[in-house]
Amino acid sequence: MLKIGVLALQGAVREHVRMLEQAGAEAVTVKRKQDLEDLDGLVIPGGESTTISKLMHKYDLMEPIRELGKSGFPIFGTCAGLILLAERIEESDVSHLGLMDITVRRNAFGRQRESFEARLNVKGVAEDFEAVFIRAPYISEAGEGVDVLSAIGDRMVIVQQGHLLGAAFHPELTEDPRLHAHFVEMAKQARQAQTV
């Protein structure tokens, strides 16, 4: 069974754990550097990207996660987690992990009261996928190696770049584990590639 970590510094950690278990993986929480050992993948939940970044630095997680991401280790960022993965953030000179060749716009769909749900077609994953957007970002630019899996109009909301997956919303706040199952499959393929 694959072992997937959920960064447990902020956000809907239990909900991600539940979804990963429904998708057939063993899910564990990650709070310290040693928790990253023996994992097949990592989920970075939503929350507040600046706060999560500060906590990642405080607990000495930023560099180890960045190095894992550069090495081909599967990482799935949702909402704030997507912002943490991005190489570029609009109206900011600072990025966090800087792993995905994307530009994101924070709070792009509006504030808390503009939160909404949408049905998405997710390329190769699911049709009619329920997505919960809460103070959500979107991807305004994606590099050549980035596959856009879903968009709302011209606003990209799910992207994949090899072993990295990013969603602008909260897939853990529904009863649909298909996006988590897609990430588990990505982690499975990455593990198989390492053993070849």
C-alpha positions in Angstrom: 0.0 0.0 0.0 1.3 3.5 -0.9 2.0 5.8 2.0 1.0 9.4 1.4 1.7 12.3 3.8 -0.5 15.2 4.5 1.3 18.4 5.7 -0.4 19.0 9.0 0.4 22.6 9.8 -2.9 24.2 8.8 -6.0 23.4 6.8 -8.4 20.5 6.4 -5.9 17.8 7.3 -8.3 15.1 8.5 -10.4 15.5 5.4 -7.4 14.9 3.1 -6.5 11.8 5.2 -10.0 10.5 4.7 -9.9 11.1 1.0 -6.5 9.4 0.6 -7.7 6.4 2.5 -10.8 6.2 0.3 -8.5 6.3 -2.7 -6.6 3.2 -1.3 -3.5 4.7 0.3 -2.2 4.8 3.8 -2.3 8.4 4.9 -0.1 9.9 7.6 0.3 13.4 9.0 3.6 15.3 8.4 4.6 17.9 11.1 8.4 17.4 11.3 11.2 16.7 8.8 11.5 13.0 9.9 7.8 12.5 9.0 8.8 12.8 5.3 10.8 9.5 5.4 9.4 6.5 3.5 6.6 8.5 1.9 5.4 7.9 -1.7 3.8 11.4 -2.0 2.7 14.5 -0.1 -0.4 16.6 0.0 -0.2 20.3 0.9 -3.6 21.4 2.0 -5.3 24.8 1.9 -5.2 27.4 4.6 -3.2 30.7 4.4 -0.1 30.3 2.1 2.0 32.9 4.0 1.3 31.3 7.4 1.9 27.8 6.1 5.2 29.0 4.5 6.3 30.5 7.9 5.5 27.3 9.7 7.4 25.2 7.1 10.4 27.4 7.7 9.9 27.2 11.5 9.8 23.4 11.5 12.6 23.0 8.9 10.3 21.5 6.2 10.7 24.0 3.4 14.0 22.9 2.0 13.5 19.1 2.5 10.1 19.4 0.6 11.6 21.5 -2.1 14.4 19.0 -2.6 11.9 16.1 -2.7 9.9 18.0 -5.3 13.0 18.6 -7.5 13.8 14.9 -7.3 10.5 13.7 -8.8 8.7 13.1 -5.6 4.9 13.5 -6.1 3.3 16.5 -4.4 -0.3 17.6 -4.6 -1.1 21.2 -3.5 -4.7 22.4 -3.0 -5.8 26.1 -2.7 -2.9 27.6 -0.6 -0.9 24.4 -1.4 -1.1 25.4 -5.0 0.2 28.8 -4.2 3.1 27.2 -2.3 4.0 25.0 -5.3 4.0 27.9 -7.9 7.2 29.5 -9.2 5.4 32.8 -9.6 2.7 34.7 -7.6 1.1 37.8 -9.1 1.9 41.0 -7.3 4.6 39.3 -5.2 8.4 39.1 -5.6 8.5 36.0 -3.4 7.6 32.4 -4.2 7.6 29.6 -1.6 8.6 26.1 -2.9 8.8 27.4 -6.5 8.4 24.0 -8.1 5.7 24.3 -10.7 6.1 26.4 -13.8 2.9 28.4 -13.2 1.8 31.9 -12.1 -1.0 32.1 -9.6 -3.3 34.9 -8.5 -4.3 34.8 -4.9 -7.9 35.3 -3.7 -8.7 35.5 -7.4 -12.4 34.5 -7.2 -13.0 36.9 -4.3 -13.1 36.8 -0.5 -14.8 34.4 1.8 -18.4 35.6 1.0 -17.7 35.0 -2.7 -17.0 31.3 -2.0 -18.8 29.0 -4.5 -19.1 25.4 -5.8 -18.7 24.4 -9.4 -18.9 21.3 -11.5 -15.7 20.6 -13.5 -14.7 18.3 -16.2 -11.2 17.1 -15.2 -9.2 15.8 -18.2 -8.4 12.1 -17.8 -9.8 12.0 -14.2 -13.5 12.8 -13.9 -16.5 14.4 -15.5 -18.9 16.4 -13.4 -16.4 16.8 -10.5 -17.7 18.9 -7.6 -15.2 21.6 -6.6 -15.5 23.9 -3.5 -13.8 27.3 -4.0 -13.0 29.2 -0.8 -10.9 32.4 -1.2 -9.5 30.5 -4.1 -6.6 31.3 -6.3 -6.4 30.5 -10.0 -3.6 29.8 -12.4 -3.1 32.8 -14.7 -0.1 31.4 -16.7 1.2 27.9 -17.2 4.5 26.9 -18.8 4.9 24.5 -21.8 5.4 21.4 -19.6 2.2 22.0 -17.6 -0.9 20.1 -18.5 -4.2 22.0 -17.8 -6.7 19.5 -16.5 -9.6 21.9 -15.9 -10.5 25.5 -16.2 -13.4 27.8 -15.5 -13.6 30.0 -18.6 -10.0 31.2 -19.1 -9.1 30.6 -15.4 -7.1 27.4 -15.0 -8.0 25.6 -11.8 -6.3 22.2 -12.0 -2.8 21.7 -13.5 -0.3 18.8 -13.6 3.4 19.1 -14.3 4.8 15.5 -14.3 4.9 14.5 -10.6 3.3 17.7 -9.4 -0.5 18.3 -9.2 -2.2 21.5 -8.2 -5.9 22.4 -7.6 -7.2 25.9 -6.9 -10.0 24.6 -4.7 -10.7 22.1 -1.9 -11.4 18.6 -3.3 -11.2 17.2 0.3 -14.5 19.1 1.2 -16.7 16.8 -0.9 -17.5 13.1 -1.0 -15.7 12.5 -4.3 -12.2 11.0 -3.9 -11.4 10.8 -7.7 -8.8 13.6 -7.7 -7.1 12.1 -4.7 -7.2 8.7 -6.5 -5.5 10.4 -9.5 -2.7 11.6 -7.2 -2.4 8.1 -5.6 -2.0 6.7 -9.1 0.7 9.4 -9.9 2.5 8.3 -6.7 2.2 4.6 -7.8 3.7 5.4 -11.2 6.5 7.3 -9.6 7.4 4.5 -7.3 7.3 2.0 -10.2 9.6 4.2 -12.2 12.1 4.2 -9.3 12.2 0.4 -9.1 12.8 -0.1 -12.8 
